[in-house]
Amino acid sequence: MPRLPAAERKAALVDAAIVVFAAEGYQASTMDAVAAEAGVTKPVLYQHFPSKHELFLHLLSDVADRMRSVVVEAVSAAATPYEQVQFGFRAYFDFVSSHPDQFRLLFGEGVRIDDTFSREVHQLEREIAAVIADLITIDGASPLARMTLAHGIVGLAEATGRYWALGADGLDLDTMTVLVTELAWRGLRGRREGVID
Protein backbone atom coordinates (compact mmCIF):
# COMPACT_ATOMS: atom_id res chain seq x y z
CA MET A 1 0.00 0.00 0.00
CA PRO A 2 1.52 3.39 -0.91
CA ARG A 3 2.22 5.91 1.83
CA LEU A 4 -1.09 7.46 2.84
CA PRO A 5 -2.12 10.06 5.39
CA ALA A 6 -3.07 8.36 8.67
CA ALA A 7 -6.81 8.91 8.26
CA GLU A 8 -6.84 7.47 4.74
CA ARG A 9 -4.72 4.49 5.78
CA LYS A 10 -7.05 3.79 8.70
CA ALA A 11 -10.08 3.95 6.38
CA ALA A 12 -8.38 1.51 3.97
CA LEU A 13 -7.63 -0.85 6.87
CA VAL A 14 -11.27 -0.67 7.98
CA ASP A 15 -12.48 -1.54 4.47
CA ALA A 16 -10.08 -4.48 4.29
CA ALA A 17 -11.12 -5.71 7.73
CA ILE A 18 -14.81 -5.59 6.78
CA VAL A 19 -14.09 -7.90 3.84
CA VAL A 20 -12.13 -10.37 6.00
CA PHE A 21 -14.52 -10.46 8.97
CA ALA A 22 -17.61 -10.70 6.77
CA ALA A 23 -16.11 -13.62 4.80
CA GLU A 24 -14.48 -15.53 7.66
CA GLY A 25 -16.45 -14.55 10.76
CA TYR A 26 -14.91 -13.12 13.90
CA GLN A 27 -13.38 -16.28 15.32
CA ALA A 28 -11.71 -17.49 12.13
CA SER A 29 -10.40 -14.06 11.09
CA THR A 30 -6.84 -13.08 11.92
CA MET A 31 -4.90 -9.85 11.99
CA ASP A 32 -2.54 -11.49 9.46
CA ALA A 33 -5.45 -11.91 7.03
CA VAL A 34 -6.57 -8.30 7.52
CA ALA A 35 -3.03 -7.01 6.94
CA ALA A 36 -2.71 -9.14 3.80
CA GLU A 37 -6.09 -7.93 2.48
CA ALA A 38 -5.01 -4.32 3.11
CA GLY A 39 -1.57 -4.86 1.57
CA VAL A 40 0.31 -3.78 4.70
CA THR A 41 2.51 -5.44 7.27
CA LYS A 42 1.00 -6.57 10.54
CA PRO A 43 2.94 -3.92 12.54
CA VAL A 44 1.26 -1.21 10.42
CA LEU A 45 -2.15 -2.68 11.26
CA TYR A 46 -1.25 -2.80 14.96
CA GLN A 47 -0.29 0.89 14.87
CA HIS A 48 -3.95 1.66 14.26
CA PHE A 49 -5.67 -1.21 16.07
CA PRO A 50 -3.93 -2.84 19.03
CA SER A 51 -5.96 -6.07 18.89
CA LYS A 52 -8.50 -8.02 16.87
CA HIS A 53 -11.09 -7.20 19.53
CA GLU A 54 -10.47 -3.45 19.22
CA LEU A 55 -10.54 -3.65 15.43
CA PHE A 56 -13.85 -5.50 15.37
CA LEU A 57 -15.40 -3.11 17.88
CA HIS A 58 -14.29 -0.19 15.71
CA LEU A 59 -15.82 -1.86 12.65
CA LEU A 60 -19.15 -2.35 14.39
CA SER A 61 -19.24 1.28 15.49
CA ASP A 62 -18.22 2.53 12.05
CA VAL A 63 -20.76 0.40 10.16
CA ALA A 64 -23.51 1.23 12.68
CA ASP A 65 -22.84 4.93 12.09
CA ARG A 66 -23.07 4.42 8.33
CA MET A 67 -26.36 2.53 8.54
CA ARG A 68 -27.88 4.98 11.03
CA SER A 69 -26.93 7.95 8.85
CA VAL A 70 -28.51 6.61 5.66
CA VAL A 71 -31.76 5.68 7.41
CA VAL A 72 -32.09 8.97 9.30
CA GLU A 73 -31.25 11.00 6.19
CA ALA A 74 -33.82 9.11 4.12
CA VAL A 75 -36.58 9.51 6.70
CA SER A 76 -35.88 13.22 7.10
CA ALA A 77 -36.40 13.72 3.34
CA ALA A 78 -39.95 12.31 3.49
CA ALA A 79 -42.96 14.60 3.12
CA THR A 80 -45.67 12.34 4.58
CA PRO A 81 -45.89 9.69 7.32
CA TYR A 82 -46.25 6.94 4.69
CA GLU A 83 -43.12 8.20 2.92
CA GLN A 84 -41.24 8.15 6.23
CA VAL A 85 -41.95 4.43 6.53
CA GLN A 86 -41.27 3.80 2.84
CA PHE A 87 -38.07 5.86 2.62
CA GLY A 88 -36.73 4.38 5.86
CA PHE A 89 -37.21 0.80 4.70
CA ARG A 90 -35.87 1.56 1.25
CA ALA A 91 -32.71 3.11 2.71
CA TYR A 92 -32.28 0.13 5.01
CA PHE A 93 -32.71 -2.46 2.26
CA ASP A 94 -30.54 -0.45 -0.11
CA PHE A 95 -27.81 -0.60 2.56
CA VAL A 96 -28.28 -4.39 2.84
CA SER A 97 -28.05 -4.74 -0.95
CA SER A 98 -25.20 -2.30 -1.53
CA HIS A 99 -23.10 -3.29 1.49
CA PRO A 100 -23.73 -6.99 2.18
CA ASP A 101 -20.38 -7.39 3.96
CA GLN A 102 -21.22 -4.58 6.36
CA PHE A 103 -24.69 -5.97 7.01
CA ARG A 104 -23.23 -9.44 7.74
CA LEU A 105 -20.72 -7.85 10.08
CA LEU A 106 -23.47 -6.15 12.12
CA PHE A 107 -25.80 -9.12 12.33
CA GLY A 108 -23.48 -12.11 12.00
CA GLU A 109 -22.03 -14.51 14.56
CA GLY A 110 -19.35 -12.10 15.75
CA VAL A 111 -21.71 -9.89 17.71
CA ARG A 112 -22.86 -12.83 19.84
CA ILE A 113 -19.33 -13.71 20.96
CA ASP A 114 -18.70 -10.72 23.20
CA ASP A 115 -20.98 -8.51 25.30
CA THR A 116 -19.13 -5.41 24.10
CA PHE A 117 -19.94 -6.28 20.50
CA SER A 118 -23.60 -7.02 21.17
CA ARG A 119 -23.96 -3.76 23.13
CA GLU A 120 -22.75 -1.84 20.07
CA VAL A 121 -25.41 -3.43 17.85
CA HIS A 122 -28.12 -3.01 20.51
CA GLN A 123 -27.19 0.67 20.72
CA LEU A 124 -27.76 1.01 16.96
CA GLU A 125 -31.13 -0.71 17.31
CA ARG A 126 -32.13 1.61 20.17
CA GLU A 127 -31.09 4.73 18.27
CA ILE A 128 -32.98 3.78 15.12
CA ALA A 129 -36.00 2.77 17.24
CA ALA A 130 -35.91 6.19 18.95
CA VAL A 131 -36.06 7.90 15.55
CA ILE A 132 -38.97 5.69 14.51
CA ALA A 133 -40.83 6.16 17.81
CA ASP A 134 -40.85 9.93 17.25
CA LEU A 135 -42.55 9.36 13.90
CA ILE A 136 -45.35 7.11 15.17
CA THR A 137 -48.50 9.20 15.32
CA ILE A 138 -51.09 6.84 16.77
CA ASP A 139 -53.55 8.87 18.83
CA GLY A 140 -53.29 8.09 22.50
CA ALA A 141 -50.20 5.88 22.24
CA SER A 142 -47.90 6.38 25.21
CA PRO A 143 -44.14 6.91 24.73
CA LEU A 144 -43.59 3.33 25.94
CA ALA A 145 -46.10 1.96 23.41
CA ARG A 146 -44.50 3.96 20.59
CA MET A 147 -41.02 2.75 21.55
CA THR A 148 -42.25 -0.86 21.70
CA LEU A 149 -43.78 -0.56 18.23
CA ALA A 150 -40.59 1.10 16.97
CA HIS A 151 -38.49 -1.84 18.19
CA GLY A 152 -40.92 -4.14 16.39
CA ILE A 153 -40.28 -2.24 13.17
CA VAL A 154 -36.51 -2.47 13.71
CA GLY A 155 -36.89 -6.23 14.21
CA LEU A 156 -39.01 -6.47 11.07
CA ALA A 157 -36.30 -4.72 9.06
CA GLU A 158 -33.50 -6.89 10.49
CA ALA A 159 -35.31 -10.20 10.01
CA THR A 160 -36.47 -9.48 6.46
CA GLY A 161 -33.07 -7.98 5.65
CA ARG A 162 -31.33 -11.17 6.80
CA TYR A 163 -33.76 -13.34 4.83
CA TRP A 164 -33.21 -11.23 1.71
CA ALA A 165 -29.43 -11.14 2.13
CA LEU A 166 -29.31 -14.92 2.46
CA GLY A 167 -30.73 -15.53 -0.96
CA ALA A 168 -34.27 -14.33 -1.65
CA ASP A 169 -32.98 -13.58 -5.15
CA GLY A 170 -36.40 -13.20 -6.74
CA LEU A 171 -37.05 -10.00 -4.78
CA ASP A 172 -35.55 -6.73 -5.94
CA LEU A 173 -35.13 -3.58 -3.86
CA ASP A 174 -38.43 -2.06 -4.99
CA THR A 175 -40.37 -5.23 -4.20
CA MET A 176 -38.77 -5.60 -0.77
CA THR A 177 -39.55 -1.98 0.01
CA VAL A 178 -43.20 -2.28 -1.02
CA LEU A 179 -43.80 -5.57 0.80
CA VAL A 180 -42.32 -4.53 4.13
CA THR A 181 -43.61 -0.94 3.97
CA GLU A 182 -47.15 -2.18 3.41
CA LEU A 183 -46.85 -4.71 6.25
CA ALA A 184 -45.62 -2.08 8.69
CA TRP A 185 -47.99 0.66 7.52
CA ARG A 186 -51.12 -1.49 7.54
CA GLY A 187 -50.12 -3.00 10.87
CA LEU A 188 -49.67 0.39 12.49
CA ARG A 189 -52.89 1.72 11.00
CA GLY A 190 -55.00 -1.41 11.48
CA ARG A 191 -55.20 -1.46 15.28
CA ARG A 192 -58.52 -1.62 17.08
CA GLU A 193 -59.58 1.36 19.15
CA GLY A 194 -58.43 1.14 22.75
CA VAL A 195 -55.84 -1.60 22.15
CA ILE A 196 -52.80 0.71 22.34
CA ASP A 197 -52.47 3.36 25.00
N, C-alpha and C positions, 0 to 999 in steps of 0.2 A: 504494500500500500504506500503511495507516495506520501511525503511529509504533508500533513494537514494541520490546520489550526486545531487546538484541543477540542473545541465544541463540535467541529465537523468530524473529527476522528471518533469522538464518543458516539455521535449519531450513527456513524458507519458501523461501529461495534454493536450498537443496539440492534440495528437492522440485521446484522449477521447472527446475532444471538437469537432473535425472533425466529429466523429460519431453522436454526439448529434445535431449539427447544420445541418448536411446533412439530418438527419431524421426528425427533427422538424421545420427547417427553423429558420431564425434569430429571428423573433418576438416571436415565441412560445418557444424558447429555454430559459433556465434559468441557472444561475450559480449553483443553487442547483443540477440541472440535470447533469451538467458537472462534478461537484464534486463527485456525486454519481457514474457516469460512470467511473471516474478515481479511485474511492475507497479512496478518501481523504475527509477531512472536508472542508467546505467552506472557513474558514480562511486560510487554506493552499493554496487553489486556488487563493485567493486574494493577497497572498504574491507575486505571480508571475504575476498576471493580475488584475489591480485595478478595472476593470469594464468589463461588457459584450462587450461594444463597443471596448475597447482596445484588448480584447481577439480575437474578430472576425477580427479586423484589422490585428493582428499578424498572424492569420490563413491564411488570404488571401495572405499576403506577403510570408509566408512560403510555401504555396501550389504553388503560382506563381513561386517562385524560383525553386521548384522541377520540375514543368512542363517545364519551360524555359531550365533548365539544360539538361533534357533528350532529348529535341528537338535539341538543339544546339550540343550536343554530337553526336547524330545520324547523323545530317547533315555533321558534320566535318569528319565523317568516310567514307563519300561517295567518290567514285573515278570519277564519271561522273555527269554532270548536271541532267540527268534523275534520277540517284541514289539519288542525293540531294533531289529532290522532293519526291521520293518514301520513302527514309529513314526518312525524316521529317514527312510525313503523318503517316508512320507506328509507329514511336515513339509517335506521338500525340494520335493515336487511341489505342495504347497499354496502354498509360497512362489512357485514358478514361475507358478502359476495366478493367485494374488492380486496378484502384483507383476511382471507381465510386463516392464514398463519396466526395473525393477531387474535382472531376470535378463538381459535383452538388454544392459544396460550392462556386466555382469560378463563375459559370454561373447561379446560382439559384436566388431566389427572394431577398435574403439578400443584394446583391450588388446594388440593385435599391433603397434601403431604405435611403441610406446616401451617400452624395457626396464623402466623404472620401473613402468609400468602392469602389464606381464605379471608382474613380481615380486610385486605386490600380490595378484593372482589366484592365483598359484602358492602364496603364503603361506596363503591361505584353503584351498586344496586340501590342503596339508600338514597344516594344523591339524585339518581335518575327518578326514583320513586317520588322524591320530594318535589321535583319539577312537575311530574305528572299530577300529583295530589293537588297542586295549586291550580291546575287546569280543570279539575273535575267540578262541574257546576250542578250537581244534583241538589235540588232544594231540600234543605233540612239535614243534609249529611254532615255529621260531626267531623272535625279534623281527623279523629282516629279512624272513622269509617272511610274517609277519602284516602288516607294513607294506606289502609288495608287494601282498598281497591287498586291503588297505584302499584302496590307490590304485586298484586295479581297480574296486572298488565305487564310489569317487568318480567315476571315468571313466564307469561304467555310468549313474550318476545324471545326470551332465552330458549325455551323448550322448542318452539317452532324454528328458531334460528339454528339450533343444534340438528334438528331433524333435516332441515333443508341442506345444511352444510355437509351432512353425512350421506347425501346422495339422492335427494328428491329432485332428480335432474329434469323431470318434466315440468317443473314450476319455474317460471322466470320471475324476475324482480317485480314486475307489475302485478303478476298473479298473486305472488306472496303478499304483496302490500294490500291488495283488494281483499283477499281472504281474511287476513288477520285483522285489518281495519274494520271490516264489517262485523266480525265476531266481537271485537271489543266494543265497537260503537253500539251495536244492537243490544249487547249485554248490559252496557251501562244505561241505556235508554229504556230497556224492557223490564225494569223492576216494578214490582207491585207497590202501591202506595202504602206507606207505613213500615215497609220492610227494612229500610235503611234509615237510621237516625244517628 
